Amino acid sequence: AAAEEEDDDDDDEEDLGEPVAYARLRDLVLSRSQLAANEYPLPCEAAPRDAPPALLAADEDDDDDVGVAADEEDDAPLAPLPGVEAAARVVAACAADDDLAETARRSEKTTARIWALDCEMVRTAKGPTVARATLVDGSGNVVIDALCKPPDHIVDYCTQWSGLDASTLANVTTTPDQVRAAVLRVVDADDVLVGHSLDCDLRALNLAHHRCADTALLYGHPRGPGYKKALRTLAAEFLDREIQIGAHDSAEDARAALDLFELKVRFGPEFGARGAAAREEDCFAALARLGARVAVVARDEDVLRRRATGAASAVRAAEGADLGETILAQCRAGWHLVAARCDPGAGVDAVAAKVHAALPSDCLLVVATQPGLAEATRLSRQKALATDPRAAAG
């Protein structure tokens, strides 16, 4: 019985409601280069900025608008939303670039609190915009859950996913900036913010954060980088939980992402690696495990997002820049492997010749080519006709 009790203790859930030593979380948090490669809003600098006085001060709102709760039946105390003027002061004090704001550091520490964020979006003429935002703490308690109305005309409520419609937001006067300011007040730059495809939520909020953990990337996909499993799929597979039956619920989704993250903290980064993703280790990851530094060079951001994941850093070649020189610059900078994508029509022969002529004798240059999509499709059909009796008969 004692042995059984010990086994049960080993399976106890991690308590993410208390601050956690950041060293335990480091391997689960995206690096700055990974944030960039996955199109996250980037903070201005690599190191967090100290919290400005406007963020530290207990602002006294000069109006009574403290937001409309998304779930009025939830009895949990919610963090108050600042009024319009107070929110404007907080957002301005935390401004990063253009309309982007970033979280700030209140005090330097070696532990981190855990938060999970999920937003429901509507579509305006300017693109997806937040209309409901939910922030839960490491214990799954809702801290912020508010509806907000975008200032721009809504062209699509995306009701089938968001669960929102014109009647839901009819009496809402809360602005996205009030919600954004509330998040800025609660989340410290050194805290870990968890979400599923969290980049979408942060872009909708126009918010940048340094320490992000994305369950869509942590759990990967059997087909490799560039593909993501849906949150409902991961919840069913690892949490034995059905979510998103019908419209999405941002509180439910935030808690699911938090619980998936807790499994990674408890069992390690490799937890959940199954199928092709488990059997075939990414070559860049294998090289990094052996101490090699890998850089991926390309002009196309989509290529960098698909290829520069996890163990590889992304280097974007500027339009009009000499690709050969960009490759050589990375070699001189000390990278052990530089993988470069040469766009069609960019003169791969000339690029390869330039790099070959300048590389030291102890370097290996590999050039791999493939036909364009149309030609590849034609060859694939030709192969099918040659090998499939039914195709030949047709």
C-alpha positions in Angstrom: 0.0 0.0 0.0 2.9 2.3 0.8 4.5 1.6 -2.6 1.2 2.4 -4.3 0.9 5.7 -2.4 4.4 6.6 -3.5 3.5 5.9 -7.1 0.4 8.0 -6.8 2.6 10.9 -5.4 4.9 10.6 -8.5 1.8 11.2 -10.7 0.6 14.2 -8.8 0.0 17.2 -11.0 2.5 20.1 -10.9 1.2 23.1 -8.9 1.5 25.8 -11.5 -0.4 28.2 -9.2 2.8 29.0 -7.4 5.9 30.6 -8.9 8.1 28.0 -10.6 11.9 28.0 -11.0 12.4 29.3 -14.5 15.3 26.9 -15.1 12.6 24.1 -15.2 10.6 26.0 -17.8 13.4 27.2 -20.1 13.2 24.3 -22.6 9.5 24.9 -23.0 9.7 28.6 -23.7 10.2 30.0 -27.2 13.5 31.8 -27.8 13.5 35.2 -29.4 14.5 33.7 -32.8 11.7 31.2 -32.5 9.2 34.0 -31.7 10.3 35.7 -34.9 10.2 32.6 -37.0 6.7 31.9 -35.8 5.5 35.4 -36.5 5.0 36.5 -32.9 4.9 40.2 -32.1 8.4 40.9 -30.9 9.4 43.1 -27.9 11.8 45.9 -28.8 14.8 44.5 -27.0 16.0 41.0 -26.1 15.9 41.9 -22.4 12.6 43.0 -20.7 12.2 46.7 -20.0 11.6 47.9 -16.4 8.0 48.7 -15.5 7.2 52.3 -16.1 5.6 54.3 -13.2 2.3 54.4 -15.0 2.2 50.6 -14.8 3.3 50.4 -11.2 0.9 53.1 -9.9 -2.5 52.1 -8.7 -4.3 54.3 -11.2 -7.6 55.8 -10.1 -10.1 55.5 -13.0 -11.9 58.6 -13.8 -14.9 56.8 -15.1 -17.1 53.9 -14.1 -16.5 51.7 -17.1 -14.7 48.7 -15.8 -15.7 46.3 -18.5 -18.4 43.7 -19.2 -17.7 40.2 -17.9 -17.9 37.5 -20.6 -19.4 35.0 -18.1 -21.6 36.7 -15.6 -22.3 33.4 -13.8 -18.7 32.9 -12.8 -18.4 33.9 -9.2 -14.6 34.0 -9.2 -13.2 37.5 -8.5 -11.8 39.1 -11.7 -9.1 41.6 -12.1 -10.7 45.0 -12.7 -10.4 46.5 -16.1 -9.0 50.0 -16.1 -11.1 52.8 -17.4 -10.5 54.3 -20.9 -8.2 57.0 -19.8 -6.2 54.8 -17.3 -5.9 52.2 -20.1 -4.5 54.7 -22.5 -1.9 55.7 -20.0 -0.8 52.1 -19.4 -0.7 51.3 -23.1 1.3 54.4 -23.9 3.7 53.7 -21.1 4.3 50.2 -22.4 4.4 51.1 -26.1 6.9 49.1 -28.1 6.4 50.0 -31.8 3.5 51.5 -33.7 0.4 50.3 -31.9 2.2 47.4 -30.2 2.7 47.3 -26.4 4.9 44.9 -24.5 4.9 43.6 -20.9 7.4 45.0 -18.5 9.5 43.7 -15.6 8.5 44.8 -12.1 11.5 43.1 -10.4 14.2 40.6 -11.5 13.6 37.1 -10.1 14.6 33.5 -10.8 11.0 32.2 -10.6 8.1 32.7 -13.0 4.4 32.7 -12.6 2.3 30.9 -15.2 -0.6 32.4 -17.1 -2.7 31.0 -20.0 -4.3 33.3 -22.5 -7.0 32.7 -25.1 -8.9 35.2 -27.2 -12.0 35.0 -29.4 -11.7 37.2 -32.5 -14.1 39.0 -34.9 -13.1 40.3 -38.3 -13.0 44.0 -39.1 -11.9 45.8 -42.2 -8.4 45.8 -40.7 -8.3 42.1 -40.0 -8.9 39.8 -37.0 -9.5 41.8 -33.7 -10.0 40.6 -30.2 -13.6 40.7 -28.9 -13.3 38.4 -25.9 -10.1 37.8 -23.9 -9.6 35.3 -21.1 -6.5 35.1 -18.8 -6.3 32.3 -16.3 -3.6 31.8 -13.6 -1.5 28.7 -13.1 -4.3 27.0 -11.0 -6.8 27.6 -13.8 -8.6 30.4 -12.0 -10.0 33.0 -14.4 -8.3 36.4 -13.7 -9.5 38.3 -16.7 -12.6 37.4 -18.8 -14.0 40.4 -20.7 -15.9 41.2 -23.9 -14.7 44.2 -25.8 -15.9 46.0 -29.0 -13.3 46.9 -31.7 -13.4 50.6 -32.8 -13.6 49.5 -36.5 -16.7 48.2 -38.2 -17.1 44.5 -37.7 -17.6 42.7 -41.0 -17.8 39.1 -39.7 -18.5 38.0 -36.1 -17.1 34.5 -36.9 -19.9 33.2 -34.8 -19.4 29.5 -35.5 -15.9 29.7 -33.8 -16.1 32.7 -31.5 -19.7 32.2 -30.2 -20.2 35.9 -30.6 -22.8 37.8 -32.6 -24.1 41.4 -32.9 -26.4 40.9 -29.8 -23.5 39.7 -27.7 -21.6 42.9 -28.2 -24.5 45.3 -28.6 -24.2 46.8 -25.1 -20.4 46.4 -24.7 -18.5 49.7 -24.4 -15.2 48.2 -23.2 -12.3 48.7 -25.7 -9.6 46.3 -26.7 -7.1 48.8 -25.1 -8.8 48.4 -21.7 -8.4 44.6 -22.0 -4.8 45.0 -23.2 -4.0 47.3 -20.3 -5.5 44.8 -17.8 -3.2 42.1 -19.1 -0.2 44.5 -18.9 -1.0 45.2 -15.3 -1.3 41.5 -14.4 1.5 39.7 -16.5 5.1 40.5 -15.7 7.7 40.2 -18.5 9.4 37.4 -16.6 6.2 35.4 -16.3 5.5 32.5 -18.8 2.4 33.1 -21.0 0.9 29.9 -22.3 -1.5 29.4 -25.2 -2.3 27.4 -28.3 -1.1 29.2 -31.4 -0.5 32.1 -28.9 0.9 34.3 -31.7 -2.7 34.8 -33.0 -4.0 35.9 -29.6 -1.0 38.3 -29.1 -1.4 39.8 -32.6 -5.1 40.3 -32.0 -4.3 42.1 -28.7 -1.3 44.0 -30.3 0.8 42.7 -27.4 4.3 41.4 -27.2 5.7 39.2 -24.4 9.2 37.7 -23.8 8.4 34.3 -22.4 5.8 32.4 -24.5 5.0 28.7 -24.4 2.9 27.5 -27.4 1.3 24.1 -27.1 0.7 24.0 -30.8 4.5 24.0 -31.2 5.4 22.0 -28.0 3.3 19.0 -29.1 4.2 19.2 -32.8 2.7 17.2 -35.6 3.5 13.8 -37.1 4.1 15.5 -40.5 6.8 17.8 -38.9 7.3 21.5 -38.6 4.8 23.7 -40.4 1.9 21.6 -39.3 -0.1 22.0 -36.0 -2.5 19.8 -34.2 -5.8 21.4 -33.2 -6.3 22.2 -29.5 -9.4 19.9 -29.4 -7.3 17.1 -30.8 -4.6 17.5 -28.1 -7.2 17.8 -25.4 -8.9 14.6 -26.4 -5.6 12.7 -26.8 -3.7 13.8 -23.7 -6.4 15.2 -21.3 -9.3 12.8 -22.2 -11.4 16.0 -22.5 -13.9 17.1 -25.2 -13.7 20.8 -25.9 -14.9 23.2 -28.7 -18.2 21.3 -29.1 -19.8 24.0 -31.3 -18.5 27.5 -30.6 -15.1 28.0 -28.8 -15.0 29.1 -25.2 -11.9 31.1 -24.5 -11.9 30.1 -20.8 -12.2 26.5 -21.6 -9.5 26.8 -24.3 -7.1 28.6 -22.0 -7.5 25.9 -19.3 -6.9 23.2 -21.9 -3.6 24.8 -23.0 -2.5 25.3 -19.4 -3.2 21.6 -18.6 -1.3 20.5 -21.7 1.6 22.7 -20.6 1.5 21.2 -17.1 2.0 17.8 -18.6 5.2 19.0 -20.3 6.5 20.5 -17.1 5.7 17.3 -15.2 7.0 14.7 -17.7 9.5 16.7 -19.7 9.7 18.3 -23.2 9.6 14.9 -25.0 6.3 14.0 -23.5 3.6 13.5 -26.2 6.1 12.8 -29.0 4.4 10.0 -30.9 4.3 8.6 -34.4 6.5 10.0 -37.1 7.5 12.9 -34.9 8.9 10.6 -32.3 10.6 8.1 -34.7 12.2 10.7 -36.9 14.2 13.3 -35.1 14.6 16.5 -37.0 18.1 16.7 -38.4 18.6 20.2 -37.1 17.5 19.1 -33.6 19.9 16.1 -33.8 22.8 18.4 -34.7 21.9 20.8 -31.9 21.9 17.9 -29.4 25.5 17.3 -30.5 26.5 20.9 -29.9 26.2 22.2 -33.5 24.8 25.7 -34.2 22.4 25.8 -37.2 21.2 28.8 -39.2 18.6 28.8 -41.9 18.9 31.6 -44.5 16.0 32.5 -46.8 14.2 35.6 -48.2 10.8 34.0 -47.8 9.3 34.3 -44.3 7.2 31.2 -44.8 10.3 29.2 -45.5 11.9 30.4 -42.3 8.7 29.7 -40.3 8.6 26.1 -41.5 12.3 25.4 -41.3 13.8 27.5 -38.6 12.0 25.9 -35.7 13.3 24.6 -32.4 17.1 24.1 -32.8 17.7 26.4 -35.8 17.9 30.1 -35.9 16.3 32.2 -38.7 18.3 34.6 -40.8 16.3 36.6 -43.4 18.1 37.7 -46.5 17.0 41.2 -47.4 15.4 41.7 -50.8 18.1 42.6 -53.4 20.9 41.4 -51.1 23.5 39.0 -52.5 22.4 35.6 -51.2 25.9 34.2 -51.5 27.3 37.0 -49.4 24.6 36.4 -46.8 25.5 32.7 -46.6 29.2 33.4 -46.3 28.6 36.0 -43.6 26.9 33.3 -41.5 29.7 30.9 -42.1 32.2 33.5 -40.9 30.1 34.2 -37.8 30.8 30.7 -36.6 27.7 28.7 -37.5 28.4 25.0 -38.0 25.7 24.5 -40.6 24.1 27.1 -42.8 21.1 25.9 -44.7 20.0 28.3 -47.4 17.0 28.4 -49.7 17.6 29.8 -53.2 14.4 31.0 -54.8 13.5 29.8 -58.3 15.2 32.0 -60.9 17.6 33.4 -58.4 20.6 31.8 -60.1 21.5 28.9 -57.9 24.6 28.1 -60.0 26.0 31.5 -59.5 25.3 31.4 -55.7 26.8 28.0 -55.3 29.9 28.9 -57.3 30.5 32.1 -55.2 30.1 30.2 -51.9 32.3 27.3 -53.2 35.1 29.7 -54.2 35.2 31.4 -50.7 34.7 28.4 -48.4 37.7 27.0 -46.5 38.9 23.6 -47.7 37.5 21.9 -44.6 33.9 22.9 -45.3 31.4 20.7 -47.1 29.1 22.3 -49.7 25.9 20.4 -50.6 23.6 21.7 -53.4 20.2 20.0 -53.7 17.8 21.0 -56.5 14.2 20.0 -57.2 11.8 20.8 -60.1 9.0 23.4 -59.7 5.6 22.4 -58.5 4.0 22.1 -61.9 6.9 19.9 -63.2 6.9 17.8 -60.0 3.1 17.2 -60.5 3.7 16.2 -64.1 6.4 13.7 -63.1 4.3 12.3 -60.3 1.4 11.6 -62.7 3.8 10.1 -65.2 5.1 7.8 -62.5 1.6 6.8 -61.5 0.8 5.9 -65.1 3.9 3.8 -65.3 3.4 1.9 -62.0 -0.4 1.7 -61.5 -2.2 -0.7 -63.8 -5.5 0.9 -63.1 -4.2 4.3 -64.2 -2.7 2.8 -67.3 -5.9 1.1 -68.2 -7.8 4.3 -67.9 
